[in-house]
């Protein structure tokens, strides 16, 4: 593979996602799910999506366990936000500004257009290769061929980078428009660019105007600064409820992801604020110091008895420390307070299943069915459904839930076989039978594509 094609492959992988990593390499990356954080991000994003003319129900938001300052879009209307960005953002406006930028990519159809430009670049490199070979043969000099091929490929690559920078500038302009439409100050986006610039300097990175997929950070800062000078929303205050949610989100992420020592430096024992106690609760829990974690979580529950996420943490602590039966009350309270949260319903069902109490299988089944309706992409829900349906002797539903789990695990062959088994068992025309037919069709397409 030529160096140009390798570079194009790299750009395809990253720019389809909307942006290059801002800093750092080689870290373990994966998606995480958390009902509380997802809801906070959704509160930030929904007004922006509406301003961008996007149906917020169709834009999926994913949390990436990655300490780097980054967010990107990929796979159509899917937005990915790094935990590193959420932790480092001191104000909700910073995150909202980044969301507005990524919404600009989605609304502008940049992913599909970049694919067209990528194909154009690859075509130009092939043309350069053919021209170089022809010239080399005519001149009987391989150096002539190499010069023409290298020059043509370099020009194609430069065009691709220029196109990417154009898209990024367009997304910045769209973000500023969406922020004004929602009455949100662009100072958060300005602070994010300033933070990004500091990271580049700290890591010794250097930006080159012709070898970057993004405009120079200095130029982006200048653009936002100029907008703020004219915007009537430049000094718009951030709603207090968003500030409180942001503080709790950062505390949760820091408590769960940072070492105990780091958490205690940020949230000292003398800090009695709600976010500080939340962070220390999670940090001590992760250290398995239940003597400190349990009184802290009890204090949180007492102070905010209608906060479903405090009850969720208490249930999780009890469950993971062998007090399965005791955890049921806490998990049930979370579902009573937030019945439309699939993650919370699945957590309750897991506790019900792990009690080993046959009488709790039907309630667990009800919770899992509700969770699957609300979010069919949760693999854990389908895994638990296989257990519950198996114990209850629901053979058709067992095969269907196994098919769903296999499908989410990207095992098309197994999903196809299990769906066919479900079709043989379930009543013809029943909802489960129809869904099994859909799985068969989908898996056969996947298998044909291989």
N, C-alpha and C positions, 0 to 999 in steps of 0.2 A: 504494500500500500504506500503510495507516495506521501511525502510530508504534507502536501496540500490536502489530500483526501483525509489524512488523519486529523488535520486541523478542522476540516469541515465536519467530520464525525463528532469532534469535541463540541464544536459550536452547535451542532444539531441537538446533542444531548442536553446542553445547558440552555441554549436560547429558546428551544421549544418550551422550556420551563419559564422563560420570561426574563431570567437574569442570571448572571454569573455569581458564584459565591463571593461574598464581599471579602472574606479573609479566612485563613485557616484551611488546612487540608487533612485528610486521613482520619477524620473522626467517625465514630459509629453513629449511623443515622437510622432512624426508624420513626414510624408514625405512632402517636399516642392518642388516647381518647380520654377526655375528662368532661363530664357534663357541665360543670360550673364554668370552666374556661371557655368551652365551646359557646355557651350562652352569652358570655361577656363579649366575645369576639363578634358574635352574631348581632348583639346590640350596637356595636361599633359600625358594623358593615351594612346593615339593612338600609339606613338612610342613604348611604353612598351608592349602593346598588340601585336604589330607586332613582336617584339623581342621574345615574348612568343609563337609565332605561333598561336595566336588567331585572329579570324576575328573581328576587332574592331566594325564592324556594328552589330555583334551579342551579344556583351557584353553591357548590359544595366546598366547605372550608375544612382543611386538614391541618393538624398540628404536627410539626416535625421536630423530633427530639434532636436538636442540633444547636450548638452554642453560637454559631455564626450569625452575624447580622444579615438576615436575608428573608425574602419572601418571593414567591414566584407563582405563575399560573401554568398549568399543563393539562393535557387531556380534555380540551374544551373548556367548560366552565368549572374548573377545579382550582381553588386557590390554596396554596401551601404557605404556612407562616412558621418560621423557626421559633423555638422556645427562647433562643438567644436574643432575638429581637424583642420578644415580650418582656424578658427579664431586664434588658438594658434600657428599654423605653421607660422614662420616668413619668411620662404623662400620656393619657389616652390619645391625645392629639397626634402624637408621633405614630402610633399604630394606625390611627384612622387615616393619616396622610399616606402611609405605605399602602393601605388597603385601597385608597382612592387611585394610586398609581397603578396597582395591579388590575383594578376594575377598568382602567383605561385600556389596558392590553386586551381584556376580554371584549369590551364594547367595540374596540377598534378592529377586532378580528385579526390581531397581529400574529397569532400562532399559525393560522392557516396561510396567511400571506408570507410568513417567514419560510414555510415549507416550499412555497412556489419560488421564492428567491433562492433557497438552498438548491433546488433543482436547476435553476438557471446557472448558479455558480458551478455546479458539477458539470453542466453542459459546456460551459466556457472552458473548464479545465480539460475536458475531452477534446474539444476543438483545438486547444493549444497543443495537446499531445500529438494529435494527428498532423498538425501543421509543422511541428518540430521534427517529427520523424521524416516527413516528406522533404523538408529543407536539408536535414542531415544526410539523407540519401543522395540528394542532388549535389550537395557540396562535398560528399564523401568525408564528412567531418562530424563526429559525434558531439563535439563541443557546440556546434551550431544548433543541433537538435536540443541539447540540454538548456541552452540559453533561451530559446524560444519557449520551450515547455515551462521552464521556471518563471519566465516573465509573464506568460499568459496565466499561469496558475496564481501567481502573486497578485495580478490585477483582479482576478476573480475573487480572491480572498479579501482584498481591500474593499471591493464593491459590497461584499457580504457584510463586513464590519460596518461600513458606512450605512447600509440599510438598517442594521440592528440599532445603530445610534439614532437614526431617524425615528424608528419605532419608540425608542426609549424617550426621546424628546417629546413625541406626540403623547405618550402616556403621562409624562409630567404635566403637559399643558392640559390634558383632560382632567388630571387629578385636581389641579387648581380650580378648574371650572366646577367640578363636583363639590369641592369643599365650599366654594362660595354659594352654590345652590342649597347646601344644607346648613349654611350659617356657621361653619366650623373654620376657625382660623388656620391658615397655612403655616403658622409658626411651628407646628409640630413636624411638618414635612421638612422645614428648614433645619430644625434641630436634628432630625434623623440624618440629613445630608452632612451636617457638621460632625455628628458622631461618626458617620462613615469615613469622613475625611480624617478624623483623628485616628481611626483604626488603621487606615492606609499608611499614615505617617509612623505609627507605632510599630507596625509590622515591616517597615522598610519598603513597602510597595510603592511603585511609581506608575503613574498613569501616563499613557502616551496617546495623544489625540487621534492617531491613526491606527493604533493597535489596541483598541478597546471596543467592547460591544456596547458600552454606555458613553454618554457625553462625559466630559471631565466634570468631576465633582464641584470644582470651583465654578464652572459655568452653570451648573444646576443650582448652586447656592445663590448665584447672582440672579438667576431667573426668578426664583422664589422670593428673594428679597425685593426685587422690583415689583412683583405682584403684591406683596404685603404693603408696600408703600402706597398702593392705590386702592386696595381692597377695604371696603367698609366693615369687613369682618376680621380685620387684622388683630384687633384686641378683644374679640368675642370671648367671653368667659366659658370655661369648660363646665358643663353641668356637674353639680356636686355628686350626684349618684354615680356618674361615670368615674369620677376620681376615686370614690370609695371602692367601686368594683375593680378598678385597675390596681389599687393598692393591695386588695385581697388576692387578685390573680398573681401578682408578682410574689407576694408572700408564699402562696401555695407552690409556685414553681421553684422558688429558692429553697423552701423547706424540703421539698421532695427531691430536688436534683443536686443541690450543693452539699458538700460535706458539713457535718454538724458544726465544726469549728468556724466555717465561713458564715453559716447562717447566724451563729451567735455573735459574730462580729458585726453583721448588718443589723440584727435585731437583738440588741443586748437584753440581758435578763431584767434590767431596770426599766425597759420599755414596756409599758403595760397597755399599749394600744392594741386594738383588735387584730390588725395585720401582724404585729409582732408576736402576739400569743399564738396566732394561727401558724405562723412559720415555725415557731419553736415546738408546737405540738407535733407537726409533721416531721421535723428534724429528729426529735427524741423518739418518735415512733419508728422512723427508719433505722435508728440506732438500737431498736428493741429495748429502749429504756421506758418500759411501761409505767414504772413508778412515777415518772415525771409526765409522760404523755397522757395518761388517763385523767389525772386531775385537771390538766390543761384543757382537754377536750370536753370534760364535764362542765368546766367553767364557760366554755364557748356555747355549749348547748343551753346552759342556764340563762346566759345573757341574750341569746337569740334562739328561742325555742322553735321558731318557725323557719329557720334556715335549714333547708334539706341537706345541704352539703356538710354541715357540722354533724348531723346524724349519720350521714354516709360514712364519714371518717371514723366515727365511733364504732359503727357496725363493722367496718373493715378491720379495725384494731382487734375487736373481740373475735371475729371470725378467724383471723390469721394467728391468733394466740390460743386457739383451741376451744374458745367459748362459743361454739357454733349456735347453740340454742339461744344463748343470751343475745347474740347478734341480731336475731330475727326482729325484735321489737324496734331496734334502731333502723334497720333497713325498711321495715314496714312504714315507719314514720316518714322516711324519705319519699317513699312512693305516695303516701297520703298527701304530702305537701307538693309533690311534683309528679303527678300521674302520667304526664306526657313525655317523660324522660326515659328513653329505652335503656340507657346504661344503668339507671337506678333500678328499673324493673328486673333487668337481667341479674344485677347484684343480689337483689332479694331472692330471686329464684335459685341462685347458686347456693345461698345459705339454706334455703328450704330443702334443696336436694341433699346437701351435705349433712343435714341432721339425720338422714336415714329413716325418717319418720314417713311411713307410707301414706299417712293422712295428709301430708303436706305436698304430695305429688300433684294432685289436681290444682291446688292454688299455684304451685310452681308452673304448671302447664299454662294456666291462664296468664300469668305474668310474662312468660316466654312468648306466647302467641301475640300478646299486646306489643311486646318489644319488637318482634319480627315485623309486625305491621308498621310500626313507627320507623324502624330502620332495619331493612332486610340485609344490610351489609355487615352486621355484627357476627363474626364467625363464632364467638363464644355463645351467642344465643342459640345457634344451630347445633353446636356441640352439646349443650345442655338439653336441647330438645331430643336429641338422639337418646340420651340417657333416660329422660323422663318417659318418652314414648316406648322405649324398650321395657322399662319396668312396669308400665301400664299395659303392655301387650298390644299396643297400637301398631301393628306391623306395617300397614300402608304408610302411616305418618312417619314411622321410624325410617323407612326407606327414603321417603321424601326429604326428611331433615338431614339424612346422611348425604343425599344428593346435593342439597343446598350447601352443606359444609364442604363437600368435595369441590363444588363449583367455585366457592370463595377461596379454596386452597389451590386453585388453578390445576386441578386434576380432572380434566375433561373426560377422560376415559372412564374413570370410576363414577363420576357424576352421571354420565350417560347410562351406564349399566344400572345404577341405583334408581334413576328416574324411570327406566323401563320396568324395573321391578315394582315401583310404586304404581305405575299405570296398570299393571296386572292385578294389583290388590285393591286399589281404591275404586269407589263407585264411579262409573262412567259419567262424565259431565260434572262431577263434584269439583269445588275450587281447587283441592289438592291435585286431582287428576289433571285439570287444565294446566296447573303450574308445572306438573311433571312433564307434560307435553312440551311446554315452553323450554324447559331445561334440555329435553332431548334435541329440540331444534337448534338451540344455541350451542350445545356441545358438539353436535354434528358439524356445524359450521366451523367451530374451532379446530376440530380434528381434520376437516378437509383442508384447512389453511396450512396445516403443518406439512 
